[in-house]
């Protein structure tokens, strides 16, 4: 937070991965994935501690008078709960809706002006399909529990990304929810194992540029709040894991050298009138 504040960068944390003594799963990390907390209120209590430290008038800023405060005002609750790896008890929109409501309510009890962002819901063949899961959230009464719906519209190309956002907007409109949409993950791999999203260095650069510009052009019609590209740098294979396309989506290689996509991102971002962030 100190380094971010020194550069004037805003931070949007993802509240995720409770410790073993609060998880609904085994007390130690499990190969099955990341389990939600046993009690939704526990994540809310943790969030309150964070808001009191890093939010407006937080203790962190009071303890660092040399910094110009850049308080955290935006909080994302969990990650991709429609996938079994991030909800190993079985993806359940009702259960996630309870977690979202409890956490959002706790945050706003300390910072009423905070923005609550839902977990990013992916377009994926793994787990519960996107449309069915989002419909399930609304049927569970999630409307009003969040200020922006986050989605991860991974697709082969720019047209596929836009189609996914249009689908989300139609579902929201059907439920009378005019909250904005936040694309909190989207990206393409420049290398690695073959996949629908592995497009080579030049294909990655082309899609990064065209997607940012296309979404900027349609941001008002789609009700877009922001875009987060995933991610800044490629990642090594996780311990005990295997190589897959998601480790190769960086704008930078593992050694920090720039891919063609870095320049494409930079040039596109300079043309945008909205803020585009990369994690």
Secondary structure, DSSP 8 states (H G I E B T S, - for coil): -HHHHHTT---EEEE----TTTBSS-SS-BTTB---BSSHHHHHHHHHHHHHHHSTT-HHHHT-TTS------EEEE-S-TTSGGG-TT---HHHHHHHHHHHHHHHHHH-TT-EEE---EE--SSSS-HHHHHHHHHHTT-TTS-SEEEEE---SSHHHHHHHHHHHHHHHHHTT---EEEE-----BSSSS--TTB-HHHHHHHHHHHHHHHHHHTHHHHTEEEEEES-SB-----TT----GGGG--SB-TTS-B-HHHHHHHHHHHH-SS-EEE-
